[in-house]
Amino acid sequence: MANGKKIKIAIVGVGNCASSLVQGIEYYKNAKDNEFVPGVMHVNFGGYHIRDLEIVAAFDVNTNKVGKDVAEAIYAEPNNTVVFAQVPKLGVQVSRGPRLDGVNSYTSDLVPVDDKARPVDVVKVLKESGAEAVINYLPVGSQEATEFYAQAAIDAGCGFVNCIPVFIASNPVWAKKFEKAGLPVIGDDIKAQVGATITHRTLVNLFLDRGMKIERTYQLNTGGNTDFLNMLERERLQYKKISKTEAVSSQIEARGQTIAPEDIHVGPSDYVPWQKDNKICFLRIESKHFGDVPMNLELRLSVEDSPNSAGVAIDSIRCLKLALDNKLAGPIVEPAAYFQKHPPKQIEDRTARELVERFIQKYGTAAKSAPRKPKATVAA
Ligand SMILES: NC(=O)c1ccc[n+]([C@@H]2O[C@H](COP(=O)([O-])OP(=O)(O)OC[C@H]3O[C@@H](n4cnc5c(N)ncnc54)[C@H](O)[C@@H]3O)[C@@H](O)[C@H]2O)c1
């Protein structure tokens, strides 16, 4: 049985991913505890149901969204993901956050920002809303803005789930800040349910399991959402490329093999407006089998980008809540390894899932009383 307690969350960046998350909470609000819901590990996750996620604050800079109820803002332009649920008003308005480096020259035509409007005091809004967890959905490359909201989360006493490839949980300096504040952090760069990264990792592991060497590989991605438009600014991609490449190369290195940097190419490749939130991934693996005879694999994957990670976000938030309930501090290593592309420690997916199941058993409703002092869970 779910314990009926709420998880009060604040959303940073009310874009397509936030839209899928908020729609999903509504769509699955009546799911039975033992029901199969695609994309989440369990309906009842350590005592918390999907409907227990309660949005208590949200921040954006787009004038189409600021001041609106979150349930209206999630459908405002340029959001263009699939609408699978009509969310009734939540009674929570989107607050104007500081712009910082969140909007660039590529996205500014589609994202109207009133630079004369004064940003709110984010820490004050977080405190007054009673938020316990902040989820970061800013555009790729928002280094300053992400650091600003991570610090605001710490100052307001909130845990942090970082869904974007700016390194916080996997950056020892930020990991330490959360640990010192006695707060948990899960990141970085959320994995989709079945997306390009997990497909690439799985196929690479299949090759390795069957005694093959990965000679060369690429993963090219196109899409028509603002995430892809924003990523046309190549300078913003430094950490996205590291995160997506390491998610694959780590699997090869874990088997004692190596792949030269010039033989692996993983990244977002182009913006095709009519694709909207549909993402297409083109993937190739070149190898040799017995007798050094060459072979290769080509794959084309088509997914709706934002719903694809919303279930994973719901589980990440519920793990963060279990960490808060049990006073764990710093990076929460096992869930990060399963849910995020660039965790503090990479763990093979099946093992990581098993470790998350154990985490739920240990820290869920059935867990014994919480330890008194915050304890770090940073991997050695
Ligand atoms: N879709 C997935 O499966 C997936 C996977 C991994 C990572 N991500 C990452 O999640 C992030 C969100 O993706 P999305 O598709 O929702 O992007 P999006 O562009 O639709 O949403 C970003 C939102 O942030 C807002 N914003 C910009 N600057 C801001 C600021 N300073 N303060 C507050 N809000 C600000 C924008 O107005 C927009 O509403 C991206 O970084 C993306 O790469 C998504």
PDBQT file of the ligand as one rigid body, heavy atoms in Angstrom, charges set to zero:
ROOT
HETATM    1  N1  LIG A 401      13.719  13.996 -23.513  1.00  0.00    +0.000 N 
HETATM    2  C1  LIG A 401      14.576  13.234 -22.902  1.00  0.00    +0.000 C 
HETATM    3  O1  LIG A 401      14.407  12.031 -22.849  1.00  0.00    +0.000 OA
HETATM    4  C2  LIG A 401      15.811  13.822 -22.259  1.00  0.00    +0.000 A 
HETATM    5  C3  LIG A 401      16.865  12.975 -21.944  1.00  0.00    +0.000 A 
HETATM    6  C4  LIG A 401      18.014  13.490 -21.360  1.00  0.00    +0.000 A 
HETATM    7  C5  LIG A 401      18.108  14.847 -21.088  1.00  0.00    +0.000 A 
HETATM    8  N2  LIG A 401      17.070  15.663 -21.402  1.00  0.00    +0.000 N 
HETATM    9  C6  LIG A 401      17.270  17.089 -21.125  1.00  0.00    +0.000 C 
HETATM   10  O2  LIG A 401      16.189  17.656 -20.372  1.00  0.00    +0.000 OA
HETATM   11  C7  LIG A 401      16.190  19.063 -20.617  1.00  0.00    +0.000 C 
HETATM   12  C8  LIG A 401      14.770  19.526 -20.885  1.00  0.00    +0.000 C 
HETATM   13  O3  LIG A 401      14.341  19.050 -22.145  1.00  0.00    +0.000 OA
HETATM   14  P1  LIG A 401      13.018  19.637 -22.824  1.00  0.00    +0.000 P 
HETATM   15  O4  LIG A 401      12.778  18.843 -24.056  1.00  0.00    +0.000 OA
HETATM   16  O5  LIG A 401      11.956  19.790 -21.820  1.00  0.00    +0.000 OA
HETATM   17  O6  LIG A 401      13.552  21.099 -23.246  1.00  0.00    +0.000 OA
HETATM   18  P2  LIG A 401      12.680  22.392 -23.514  1.00  0.00    +0.000 P 
HETATM   19  O7  LIG A 401      13.542  23.310 -24.331  1.00  0.00    +0.000 OA
HETATM   20  O8  LIG A 401      11.334  22.017 -24.034  1.00  0.00    +0.000 OA
HETATM   21  O9  LIG A 401      12.472  23.018 -22.035  1.00  0.00    +0.000 OA
HETATM   22  C9  LIG A 401      13.390  23.852 -21.381  1.00  0.00    +0.000 C 
HETATM   23  C10 LIG A 401      12.605  24.899 -20.610  1.00  0.00    +0.000 C 
HETATM   24  O10 LIG A 401      13.512  25.683 -19.839  1.00  0.00    +0.000 OA
HETATM   25  C11 LIG A 401      13.061  27.039 -19.897  1.00  0.00    +0.000 C 
HETATM   26  N3  LIG A 401      14.150  27.923 -19.483  1.00  0.00    +0.000 N 
HETATM   27  C12 LIG A 401      15.178  28.438 -20.212  1.00  0.00    +0.000 A 
HETATM   28  N4  LIG A 401      15.953  29.204 -19.430  1.00  0.00    +0.000 NA
HETATM   29  C13 LIG A 401      15.439  29.182 -18.184  1.00  0.00    +0.000 A 
HETATM   30  C14 LIG A 401      15.809  29.780 -16.943  1.00  0.00    +0.000 A 
HETATM   31  N5  LIG A 401      16.910  30.508 -16.835  1.00  0.00    +0.000 N 
HETATM   32  N6  LIG A 401      15.040  29.536 -15.851  1.00  0.00    +0.000 NA
HETATM   33  C15 LIG A 401      13.925  28.760 -15.935  1.00  0.00    +0.000 A 
HETATM   34  N7  LIG A 401      13.520  28.171 -17.104  1.00  0.00    +0.000 NA
HETATM   35  C16 LIG A 401      14.271  28.373 -18.201  1.00  0.00    +0.000 A 
HETATM   36  C17 LIG A 401      12.592  27.188 -21.324  1.00  0.00    +0.000 C 
HETATM   37  O11 LIG A 401      11.788  28.337 -21.519  1.00  0.00    +0.000 OA
HETATM   38  C18 LIG A 401      11.840  25.881 -21.518  1.00  0.00    +0.000 C 
HETATM   39  O12 LIG A 401      10.508  25.999 -21.083  1.00  0.00    +0.000 OA
HETATM   40  C19 LIG A 401      17.145  19.316 -21.779  1.00  0.00    +0.000 C 
HETATM   41  O13 LIG A 401      18.395  19.753 -21.305  1.00  0.00    +0.000 OA
HETATM   42  C20 LIG A 401      17.290  17.929 -22.378  1.00  0.00    +0.000 C 
HETATM   43  O14 LIG A 401      18.490  17.732 -23.095  1.00  0.00    +0.000 OA
HETATM   44  C21 LIG A 401      15.925  15.193 -21.975  1.00  0.00    +0.000 A 
ENDROOT
TORSDOF 0
